[in-house]
Amino acid sequence: MKKIHIATSPLTGTIFAGTIIKEGVWAAGKQDVTRQAIAAVANHLLKNGCTVLLANESGEPGYEITINKINNTKN
């Protein structure tokens, strides 16, 4: 089974999933999975806690992803 690679396009910000045939070269058939990836991260945060810290290039906390539920109550 080939390993799936996930990456963000530096030009468009689109998140792609697919296989790599050699370093930095996508095989045919990569797919835009932006919406699915964002939904998966949101569900992960909701299930496992509402904040994730990501390391920067130095290995120190550099980014924080937080999710908050919006209450849409109409009066």
PDB file with one MODEL, atoms N, CA, C and O in Angstrom:
MODEL        1
ATOM      1  N   MET A   1       0.842  -1.184   0.000  1.00  0.00           N
ATOM      2  CA  MET A   1       0.000   0.000   0.000  1.00  0.00           C
ATOM      3  C   MET A   1       0.885   1.244   0.000  1.00  0.00           C
ATOM      4  O   MET A   1       1.826   1.350   0.787  1.00  0.00           O
ATOM      5  N   LYS A   2       0.571   2.183  -0.892  1.00  0.00           N
ATOM      6  CA  LYS A   2       1.337   3.417  -0.970  1.00  0.00           C
ATOM      7  C   LYS A   2       0.938   4.360   0.159  1.00  0.00           C
ATOM      8  O   LYS A   2      -0.226   4.413   0.558  1.00  0.00           O
ATOM      9  N   LYS A   3       1.915   5.100   0.668  1.00  0.00           N
ATOM     10  CA  LYS A   3       1.638   6.083   1.706  1.00  0.00           C
ATOM     11  C   LYS A   3       0.965   7.304   1.100  1.00  0.00           C
ATOM     12  O   LYS A   3       1.357   7.774   0.032  1.00  0.00           O
ATOM     13  N   ILE A   4      -0.042   7.809   1.784  1.00  0.00           N
ATOM     14  CA  ILE A   4      -0.734   9.018   1.362  1.00  0.00           C
ATOM     15  C   ILE A   4       0.027  10.221   1.915  1.00  0.00           C
ATOM     16  O   ILE A   4       0.416  10.235   3.083  1.00  0.00           O
ATOM     17  N   HIS A   5       0.232  11.214   1.083  1.00  0.00           N
ATOM     18  CA  HIS A   5       0.910  12.446   1.473  1.00  0.00           C
ATOM     19  C   HIS A   5      -0.123  13.573   1.460  1.00  0.00           C
ATOM     20  O   HIS A   5      -0.943  13.649   0.545  1.00  0.00           O
ATOM     21  N   ILE A   6      -0.090  14.429   2.449  1.00  0.00           N
ATOM     22  CA  ILE A   6      -0.989  15.577   2.525  1.00  0.00           C
ATOM     23  C   ILE A   6      -0.135  16.828   2.600  1.00  0.00           C
ATOM     24  O   ILE A   6       0.805  16.901   3.391  1.00  0.00           O
ATOM     25  N   ALA A   7      -0.466  17.824   1.767  1.00  0.00           N
ATOM     26  CA  ALA A   7       0.313  19.062   1.745  1.00  0.00           C
ATOM     27  C   ALA A   7      -0.577  20.214   1.311  1.00  0.00           C
ATOM     28  O   ALA A   7      -1.617  20.020   0.681  1.00  0.00           O
ATOM     29  N   THR A   8      -0.144  21.417   1.664  1.00  0.00           N
ATOM     30  CA  THR A   8      -0.849  22.632   1.279  1.00  0.00           C
ATOM     31  C   THR A   8      -0.098  23.316   0.149  1.00  0.00           C
ATOM     32  O   THR A   8       1.121  23.483   0.210  1.00  0.00           O
ATOM     33  N   SER A   9      -0.836  23.712  -0.882  1.00  0.00           N
ATOM     34  CA  SER A   9      -0.224  24.434  -1.994  1.00  0.00           C
ATOM     35  C   SER A   9       0.239  25.801  -1.513  1.00  0.00           C
ATOM     36  O   SER A   9      -0.550  26.546  -0.933  1.00  0.00           O
ATOM     37  N   PRO A  10       1.507  26.147  -1.741  1.00  0.00           N
ATOM     38  CA  PRO A  10       1.981  27.464  -1.324  1.00  0.00           C
ATOM     39  C   PRO A  10       1.357  28.603  -2.148  1.00  0.00           C
ATOM     40  O   PRO A  10       1.344  29.752  -1.708  1.00  0.00           O
ATOM     41  N   LEU A  11       0.850  28.286  -3.324  1.00  0.00           N
ATOM     42  CA  LEU A  11       0.255  29.316  -4.181  1.00  0.00           C
ATOM     43  C   LEU A  11      -1.214  29.571  -3.868  1.00  0.00           C
ATOM     44  O   LEU A  11      -1.645  30.723  -3.827  1.00  0.00           O
ATOM     45  N   THR A  12      -1.987  28.506  -3.646  1.00  0.00           N
ATOM     46  CA  THR A  12      -3.440  28.644  -3.502  1.00  0.00           C
ATOM     47  C   THR A  12      -3.956  28.397  -2.095  1.00  0.00           C
ATOM     48  O   THR A  12      -5.067  28.815  -1.766  1.00  0.00           O
ATOM     49  N   GLY A  13      -3.170  27.723  -1.255  1.00  0.00           N
ATOM     50  CA  GLY A  13      -3.642  27.353   0.073  1.00  0.00           C
ATOM     51  C   GLY A  13      -4.512  26.112   0.066  1.00  0.00           C
ATOM     52  O   GLY A  13      -5.019  25.710   1.113  1.00  0.00           O
ATOM     53  N   THR A  14      -4.695  25.500  -1.090  1.00  0.00           N
ATOM     54  CA  THR A  14      -5.492  24.277  -1.209  1.00  0.00           C
ATOM     55  C   THR A  14      -4.746  23.120  -0.561  1.00  0.00           C
ATOM     56  O   THR A  14      -3.533  22.994  -0.730  1.00  0.00           O
ATOM     57  N   ILE A  15      -5.458  22.276   0.178  1.00  0.00           N
ATOM     58  CA  ILE A  15      -4.870  21.096   0.795  1.00  0.00           C
ATOM     59  C   ILE A  15      -5.100  19.914  -0.153  1.00  0.00           C
ATOM     60  O   ILE A  15      -6.235  19.613  -0.522  1.00  0.00           O
ATOM     61  N   PHE A  16      -4.004  19.251  -0.540  1.00  0.00           N
ATOM     62  CA  PHE A  16      -4.074  18.112  -1.443  1.00  0.00           C
ATOM     63  C   PHE A  16      -3.660  16.833  -0.729  1.00  0.00           C
ATOM     64  O   PHE A  16      -2.839  16.866   0.187  1.00  0.00           O
ATOM     65  N   ALA A  17      -4.232  15.700  -1.151  1.00  0.00           N
ATOM     66  CA  ALA A  17      -3.832  14.374  -0.682  1.00  0.00           C
ATOM     67  C   ALA A  17      -3.566  13.513  -1.906  1.00  0.00           C
ATOM     68  O   ALA A  17      -4.271  13.605  -2.911  1.00  0.00           O
ATOM     69  N   GLY A  18      -2.561  12.692  -1.810  1.00  0.00           N
ATOM     70  CA  GLY A  18      -2.216  11.791  -2.902  1.00  0.00           C
ATOM     71  C   GLY A  18      -0.920  11.082  -2.585  1.00  0.00           C
ATOM     72  O   GLY A  18      -0.483  11.047  -1.435  1.00  0.00           O
ATOM     73  N   THR A  19      -0.312  10.520  -3.601  1.00  0.00           N
ATOM     74  CA  THR A  19       0.949   9.820  -3.403  1.00  0.00           C
ATOM     75  C   THR A  19       2.079  10.608  -4.067  1.00  0.00           C
ATOM     76  O   THR A  19       1.859  11.407  -4.978  1.00  0.00           O
ATOM     77  N   ILE A  20       3.276  10.360  -3.586  1.00  0.00           N
ATOM     78  CA  ILE A  20       4.480  11.024  -4.098  1.00  0.00           C
ATOM     79  C   ILE A  20       5.301   9.969  -4.844  1.00  0.00           C
ATOM     80  O   ILE A  20       5.527   8.878  -4.320  1.00  0.00           O
ATOM     81  N   ILE A  21       5.749  10.288  -6.069  1.00  0.00           N
ATOM     82  CA  ILE A  21       6.566   9.320  -6.804  1.00  0.00           C
ATOM     83  C   ILE A  21       8.058   9.516  -6.520  1.00  0.00           C
ATOM     84  O   ILE A  21       8.840   8.568  -6.594  1.00  0.00           O
ATOM     85  N   LYS A  22       8.440  10.738  -6.199  1.00  0.00           N
ATOM     86  CA  LYS A  22       9.783  11.015  -5.686  1.00  0.00           C
ATOM     87  C   LYS A  22       9.699  12.333  -4.932  1.00  0.00           C
ATOM     88  O   LYS A  22       8.701  13.047  -5.035  1.00  0.00           O
ATOM     89  N   GLU A  23      10.731  12.655  -4.183  1.00  0.00           N
ATOM     90  CA  GLU A  23      10.705  13.830  -3.309  1.00  0.00           C
ATOM     91  C   GLU A  23      10.179  15.071  -4.032  1.00  0.00           C
ATOM     92  O   GLU A  23      10.788  15.562  -4.983  1.00  0.00           O
ATOM     93  N   GLY A  24       9.034  15.563  -3.558  1.00  0.00           N
ATOM     94  CA  GLY A  24       8.471  16.792  -4.088  1.00  0.00           C
ATOM     95  C   GLY A  24       7.675  16.652  -5.371  1.00  0.00           C
ATOM     96  O   GLY A  24       7.188  17.655  -5.892  1.00  0.00           O
ATOM     97  N   VAL A  25       7.522  15.433  -5.905  1.00  0.00           N
ATOM     98  CA  VAL A  25       6.782  15.242  -7.160  1.00  0.00           C
ATOM     99  C   VAL A  25       5.550  14.382  -6.895  1.00  0.00           C
ATOM    100  O   VAL A  25       5.650  13.222  -6.498  1.00  0.00           O
ATOM    101  N   TRP A  26       4.386  14.986  -7.128  1.00  0.00           N
ATOM    102  CA  TRP A  26       3.124  14.265  -6.919  1.00  0.00           C
ATOM    103  C   TRP A  26       2.895  13.257  -8.041  1.00  0.00           C
ATOM    104  O   TRP A  26       3.218  13.515  -9.200  1.00  0.00           O
ATOM    105  N   ALA A  27       2.339  12.119  -7.683  1.00  0.00           N
ATOM    106  CA  ALA A  27       1.873  11.170  -8.691  1.00  0.00           C
ATOM    107  C   ALA A  27       0.554  11.690  -9.242  1.00  0.00           C
ATOM    108  O   ALA A  27      -0.066  12.573  -8.649  1.00  0.00           O
ATOM    109  N   ALA A  28       0.129  11.149 -10.362  1.00  0.00           N
ATOM    110  CA  ALA A  28      -1.157  11.551 -10.938  1.00  0.00           C
ATOM    111  C   ALA A  28      -2.274  11.205  -9.958  1.00  0.00           C
ATOM    112  O   ALA A  28      -2.201  10.204  -9.245  1.00  0.00           O
ATOM    113  N   GLY A  29      -3.300  12.040  -9.932  1.00  0.00           N
ATOM    114  CA  GLY A  29      -4.473  11.727  -9.134  1.00  0.00           C
ATOM    115  C   GLY A  29      -4.535  12.396  -7.775  1.00  0.00           C
ATOM    116  O   GLY A  29      -5.351  11.990  -6.947  1.00  0.00           O
ATOM    117  N   LYS A  30      -3.710  13.404  -7.502  1.00  0.00           N
ATOM    118  CA  LYS A  30      -3.846  14.102  -6.222  1.00  0.00           C
ATOM    119  C   LYS A  30      -5.233  14.736  -6.169  1.00  0.00           C
ATOM    120  O   LYS A  30      -5.787  15.119  -7.200  1.00  0.00           O
ATOM    121  N   GLN A  31      -5.787  14.844  -4.966  1.00  0.00           N
ATOM    122  CA  GLN A  31      -7.142  15.346  -4.810  1.00  0.00           C
ATOM    123  C   GLN A  31      -7.183  16.513  -3.842  1.00  0.00           C
ATOM    124  O   GLN A  31      -6.442  16.546  -2.860  1.00  0.00           O
ATOM    125  N   ASP A  32      -8.053  17.467  -4.127  1.00  0.00           N
ATOM    126  CA  ASP A  32      -8.309  18.588  -3.224  1.00  0.00           C
ATOM    127  C   ASP A  32      -9.130  18.057  -2.055  1.00  0.00           C
ATOM    128  O   ASP A  32     -10.264  17.615  -2.239  1.00  0.00           O
ATOM    129  N   VAL A  33      -8.562  18.100  -0.859  1.00  0.00           N
ATOM    130  CA  VAL A  33      -9.244  17.608   0.337  1.00  0.00           C
ATOM    131  C   VAL A  33      -9.373  18.714   1.385  1.00  0.00           C
ATOM    132  O   VAL A  33      -9.475  18.436   2.579  1.00  0.00           O
ATOM    133  N   THR A  34      -9.368  19.967   0.932  1.00  0.00           N
ATOM    134  CA  THR A  34      -9.363  21.101   1.850  1.00  0.00           C
ATOM    135  C   THR A  34     -10.526  21.042   2.833  1.00  0.00           C
ATOM    136  O   THR A  34     -10.311  21.087   4.045  1.00  0.00           O
ATOM    137  N   ARG A  35     -11.755  20.942   2.331  1.00  0.00           N
ATOM    138  CA  ARG A  35     -12.916  20.939   3.228  1.00  0.00           C
ATOM    139  C   ARG A  35     -12.897  19.741   4.170  1.00  0.00           C
ATOM    140  O   ARG A  35     -13.196  19.882   5.356  1.00  0.00           O
ATOM    141  N   GLN A  36     -12.546  18.553   3.651  1.00  0.00           N
ATOM    142  CA  GLN A  36     -12.511  17.357   4.491  1.00  0.00           C
ATOM    143  C   GLN A  36     -11.438  17.467   5.570  1.00  0.00           C
ATOM    144  O   GLN A  36     -11.655  17.047   6.707  1.00  0.00           O
ATOM    145  N   ALA A  37     -10.278  18.033   5.218  1.00  0.00           N
ATOM    146  CA  ALA A  37      -9.195  18.174   6.185  1.00  0.00           C
ATOM    147  C   ALA A  37      -9.574  19.137   7.299  1.00  0.00           C
ATOM    148  O   ALA A  37      -9.320  18.868   8.474  1.00  0.00           O
ATOM    149  N   ILE A  38     -10.185  20.267   6.928  1.00  0.00           N
ATOM    150  CA  ILE A  38     -10.601  21.242   7.944  1.00  0.00           C
ATOM    151  C   ILE A  38     -11.666  20.642   8.850  1.00  0.00           C
ATOM    152  O   ILE A  38     -11.621  20.828  10.067  1.00  0.00           O
ATOM    153  N   ALA A  39     -12.622  19.925   8.269  1.00  0.00           N
ATOM    154  CA  ALA A  39     -13.672  19.279   9.073  1.00  0.00           C
ATOM    155  C   ALA A  39     -13.071  18.230  10.002  1.00  0.00           C
ATOM    156  O   ALA A  39     -13.486  18.114  11.155  1.00  0.00           O
ATOM    157  N   ALA A  40     -12.100  17.466   9.511  1.00  0.00           N
ATOM    158  CA  ALA A  40     -11.463  16.446  10.341  1.00  0.00           C
ATOM    159  C   ALA A  40     -10.719  17.074  11.518  1.00  0.00           C
ATOM    160  O   ALA A  40     -10.793  16.568  12.638  1.00  0.00           O
ATOM    161  N   VAL A  41     -10.006  18.169  11.274  1.00  0.00           N
ATOM    162  CA  VAL A  41      -9.304  18.866  12.358  1.00  0.00           C
ATOM    163  C   VAL A  41     -10.312  19.415  13.366  1.00  0.00           C
ATOM    164  O   VAL A  41     -10.100  19.296  14.573  1.00  0.00           O
ATOM    165  N   ALA A  42     -11.394  20.011  12.893  1.00  0.00           N
ATOM    166  CA  ALA A  42     -12.420  20.544  13.793  1.00  0.00           C
ATOM    167  C   ALA A  42     -12.999  19.431  14.663  1.00  0.00           C
ATOM    168  O   ALA A  42     -13.147  19.603  15.873  1.00  0.00           O
ATOM    169  N   ASN A  43     -13.323  18.297  14.057  1.00  0.00           N
ATOM    170  CA  ASN A  43     -13.876  17.175  14.833  1.00  0.00           C
ATOM    171  C   ASN A  43     -12.862  16.624  15.813  1.00  0.00           C
ATOM    172  O   ASN A  43     -13.224  16.244  16.927  1.00  0.00           O
ATOM    173  N   HIS A  44     -11.599  16.573  15.421  1.00  0.00           N
ATOM    174  CA  HIS A  44     -10.536  16.118  16.318  1.00  0.00           C
ATOM    175  C   HIS A  44     -10.434  17.039  17.540  1.00  0.00           C
ATOM    176  O   HIS A  44     -10.336  16.573  18.675  1.00  0.00           O
ATOM    177  N   LEU A  45     -10.458  18.349  17.289  1.00  0.00           N
ATOM    178  CA  LEU A  45     -10.375  19.306  18.391  1.00  0.00           C
ATOM    179  C   LEU A  45     -11.576  19.187  19.316  1.00  0.00           C
ATOM    180  O   LEU A  45     -11.420  19.235  20.536  1.00  0.00           O
ATOM    181  N   LEU A  46     -12.764  19.033  18.761  1.00  0.00           N
ATOM    182  CA  LEU A  46     -13.966  18.898  19.587  1.00  0.00           C
ATOM    183  C   LEU A  46     -13.899  17.648  20.460  1.00  0.00           C
ATOM    184  O   LEU A  46     -14.323  17.679  21.615  1.00  0.00           O
ATOM    185  N   LYS A  47     -13.375  16.556  19.924  1.00  0.00           N
ATOM    186  CA  LYS A  47     -13.324  15.298  20.673  1.00  0.00           C
ATOM    187  C   LYS A  47     -12.193  15.259  21.690  1.00  0.00           C
ATOM    188  O   LYS A  47     -12.342  14.674  22.763  1.00  0.00           O
ATOM    189  N   ASN A  48     -11.054  15.883  21.358  1.00  0.00           N
ATOM    190  CA  ASN A  48      -9.852  15.715  22.177  1.00  0.00           C
ATOM    191  C   ASN A  48      -9.396  16.969  22.909  1.00  0.00           C
ATOM    192  O   ASN A  48      -8.282  17.002  23.432  1.00  0.00           O
ATOM    193  N   GLY A  49     -10.206  17.964  22.955  1.00  0.00           N
ATOM    194  CA  GLY A  49      -9.821  19.217  23.591  1.00  0.00           C
ATOM    195  C   GLY A  49      -9.876  20.320  22.553  1.00  0.00           C
ATOM    196  O   GLY A  49      -9.747  20.056  21.358  1.00  0.00           O
ATOM    197  N   CYS A  50     -10.060  21.526  22.988  1.00  0.00           N
ATOM    198  CA  CYS A  50     -10.360  22.609  22.058  1.00  0.00           C
ATOM    199  C   CYS A  50      -9.147  23.378  21.565  1.00  0.00           C
ATOM    200  O   CYS A  50      -9.308  24.314  20.782  1.00  0.00           O
ATOM    201  N   THR A  51      -7.948  23.028  21.987  1.00  0.00           N
ATOM    202  CA  THR A  51      -6.762  23.755  21.539  1.00  0.00           C
ATOM    203  C   THR A  51      -5.624  22.791  21.250  1.00  0.00           C
ATOM    204  O   THR A  51      -5.404  21.837  21.997  1.00  0.00           O
ATOM    205  N   VAL A  52      -4.904  23.042  20.171  1.00  0.00           N
ATOM    206  CA  VAL A  52      -3.703  22.279  19.827  1.00  0.00           C
ATOM    207  C   VAL A  52      -2.586  23.278  19.584  1.00  0.00           C
ATOM    208  O   VAL A  52      -2.769  24.262  18.867  1.00  0.00           O
ATOM    209  N   LEU A  53      -1.429  23.025  20.182  1.00  0.00           N
ATOM    210  CA  LEU A  53      -0.253  23.857  19.941  1.00  0.00           C
ATOM    211  C   LEU A  53       0.621  23.171  18.911  1.00  0.00           C
ATOM    212  O   LEU A  53       0.857  21.966  18.987  1.00  0.00           O
ATOM    213  N   LEU A  54       1.100  23.947  17.946  1.00  0.00           N
ATOM    214  CA  LEU A  54       1.993  23.427  16.916  1.00  0.00           C
ATOM    215  C   LEU A  54       3.356  24.076  17.063  1.00  0.00           C
ATOM    216  O   LEU A  54       3.467  25.266  17.359  1.00  0.00           O
ATOM    217  N   ALA A  55       4.384  23.279  16.853  1.00  0.00           N
ATOM    218  CA  ALA A  55       5.752  23.795  16.997  1.00  0.00           C
ATOM    219  C   ALA A  55       6.157  24.610  15.778  1.00  0.00           C
ATOM    220  O   ALA A  55       5.708  24.361  14.660  1.00  0.00           O
ATOM    221  N   ASN A  56       7.022  25.594  16.027  1.00  0.00           N
ATOM    222  CA  ASN A  56       7.613  26.354  14.920  1.00  0.00           C
ATOM    223  C   ASN A  56       8.887  25.643  14.470  1.00  0.00           C
ATOM    224  O   ASN A  56       9.160  24.523  14.902  1.00  0.00           O
ATOM    225  N   GLU A  57       9.652  26.281  13.618  1.00  0.00           N
ATOM    226  CA  GLU A  57      10.868  25.671  13.085  1.00  0.00           C
ATOM    227  C   GLU A  57      11.896  25.343  14.168  1.00  0.00           C
ATOM    228  O   GLU A  57      12.724  24.450  13.986  1.00  0.00           O
ATOM    229  N   SER A  58      11.847  26.061  15.293  1.00  0.00           N
ATOM    230  CA  SER A  58      12.785  25.833  16.398  1.00  0.00           C
ATOM    231  C   SER A  58      12.321  24.747  17.356  1.00  0.00           C
ATOM    232  O   SER A  58      13.036  24.398  18.295  1.00  0.00           O
ATOM    233  N   GLY A  59      11.125  24.212  17.123  1.00  0.00           N
ATOM    234  CA  GLY A  59      10.591  23.189  18.008  1.00  0.00           C
ATOM    235  C   GLY A  59       9.816  23.752  19.191  1.00  0.00           C
ATOM    236  O   GLY A  59       9.314  22.998  20.024  1.00  0.00           O
ATOM    237  N   GLU A  60       9.720  25.069  19.263  1.00  0.00           N
ATOM    238  CA  GLU A  60       8.981  25.712  20.343  1.00  0.00           C
ATOM    239  C   GLU A  60       7.544  25.954  19.892  1.00  0.00           C
ATOM    240  O   GLU A  60       7.279  26.026  18.692  1.00  0.00           O
ATOM    241  N   PRO A  61       6.611  26.079  20.840  1.00  0.00           N
ATOM    242  CA  PRO A  61       5.240  26.401  20.432  1.00  0.00           C
ATOM    243  C   PRO A  61       5.213  27.687  19.619  1.00  0.00           C
ATOM    244  O   PRO A  61       5.694  28.730  20.062  1.00  0.00           O
ATOM    245  N   GLY A  62       4.645  27.597  18.427  1.00  0.00           N
ATOM    246  CA  GLY A  62       4.640  28.753  17.550  1.00  0.00           C
ATOM    247  C   GLY A  62       3.259  29.099  17.025  1.00  0.00           C
ATOM    248  O   GLY A  62       3.016  30.222  16.583  1.00  0.00           O
ATOM    249  N   TYR A  63       2.349  28.119  17.075  1.00  0.00           N
ATOM    250  CA  TYR A  63       1.001  28.324  16.566  1.00  0.00           C
ATOM    251  C   TYR A  63       0.007  27.641  17.475  1.00  0.00           C
ATOM    252  O   TYR A  63       0.325  26.667  18.157  1.00  0.00           O
ATOM    253  N   GLU A  64      -1.202  28.167  17.473  1.00  0.00           N
ATOM    254  CA  GLU A  64      -2.273  27.600  18.290  1.00  0.00           C
ATOM    255  C   GLU A  64      -3.526  27.493  17.423  1.00  0.00           C
ATOM    256  O   GLU A  64      -3.923  28.457  16.769  1.00  0.00           O
ATOM    257  N   ILE A  65      -4.142  26.316  17.425  1.00  0.00           N
ATOM    258  CA  ILE A  65      -5.417  26.127  16.737  1.00  0.00           C
ATOM    259  C   ILE A  65      -6.472  25.908  17.803  1.00  0.00           C
ATOM    260  O   ILE A  65      -6.349  25.016  18.643  1.00  0.00           O
ATOM    261  N   THR A  66      -7.507  26.727  17.762  1.00  0.00           N
ATOM    262  CA  THR A  66      -8.590  26.660  18.740  1.00  0.00           C
ATOM    263  C   THR A  66      -9.918  26.570  18.016  1.00  0.00           C
ATOM    264  O   THR A  66     -10.091  27.152  16.945  1.00  0.00           O
ATOM    265  N   ILE A  67     -10.848  25.844  18.596  1.00  0.00           N
ATOM    266  CA  ILE A  67     -12.194  25.763  18.030  1.00  0.00           C
ATOM    267  C   ILE A  67     -13.193  26.176  19.093  1.00  0.00           C
ATOM    268  O   ILE A  67     -13.077  25.796  20.258  1.00  0.00           O
ATOM    269  N   ASN A  68     -14.175  26.958  18.675  1.00  0.00           N
ATOM    270  CA  ASN A  68     -15.236  27.399  19.574  1.00  0.00           C
ATOM    271  C   ASN A  68     -16.580  27.141  18.914  1.00  0.00           C
ATOM    272  O   ASN A  68     -16.773  27.447  17.737  1.00  0.00           O
ATOM    273  N   LYS A  69     -17.497  26.584  19.667  1.00  0.00           N
ATOM    274  CA  LYS A  69     -18.838  26.327  19.151  1.00  0.00           C
ATOM    275  C   LYS A  69     -19.622  27.632  19.150  1.00  0.00           C
ATOM    276  O   LYS A  69     -19.585  28.393  20.116  1.00  0.00           O
ATOM    277  N   ILE A  70     -20.324  27.877  18.062  1.00  0.00           N
ATOM    278  CA  ILE A  70     -21.180  29.057  17.956  1.00  0.00           C
ATOM    279  C   ILE A  70     -22.605  28.636  18.249  1.00  0.00           C
ATOM    280  O   ILE A  70     -23.123  27.699  17.643  1.00  0.00           O
ATOM    281  N   ASN A  71     -23.223  29.319  19.164  1.00  0.00           N
ATOM    282  CA  ASN A  71     -24.622  29.020  19.497  1.00  0.00           C
ATOM    283  C   ASN A  71     -25.514  29.899  18.631  1.00  0.00           C
ATOM    284  O   ASN A  71     -25.564  31.116  18.810  1.00  0.00           O
ATOM    285  N   ASN A  72     -26.207  29.282  17.705  1.00  0.00           N
ATOM    286  CA  ASN A  72     -27.119  29.995  16.824  1.00  0.00           C
ATOM    287  C   ASN A  72     -28.537  29.886  17.355  1.00  0.00           C
ATOM    288  O   ASN A  72     -29.334  29.084  16.869  1.00  0.00           O
ATOM    289  N   THR A  73     -28.840  30.689  18.342  1.00  0.00           N
ATOM    290  CA  THR A  73     -30.199  30.684  18.886  1.00  0.00           C
ATOM    291  C   THR A  73     -30.936  31.888  18.376  1.00  0.00           C
ATOM    292  O   THR A  73     -30.464  33.017  18.504  1.00  0.00           O
ATOM    293  N   LYS A  74     -32.104  31.653  17.791  1.00  0.00           N
ATOM    294  CA  LYS A  74     -32.917  32.739  17.275  1.00  0.00           C
ATOM    295  C   LYS A  74     -34.033  33.026  18.269  1.00  0.00           C
ATOM    296  O   LYS A  74     -34.660  32.114  18.807  1.00  0.00           O
ATOM    297  N   ASN A  75     -34.265  34.301  18.498  1.00  0.00           N
ATOM    298  CA  ASN A  75     -35.305  34.699  19.448  1.00  0.00           C
ATOM    299  C   ASN A  75     -36.620  34.887  18.736  1.00  0.00           C
ATOM    300  O   ASN A  75     -37.621  35.224  19.368  1.00  0.00           O
TER     301      ASN A  75
ENDMDL
END
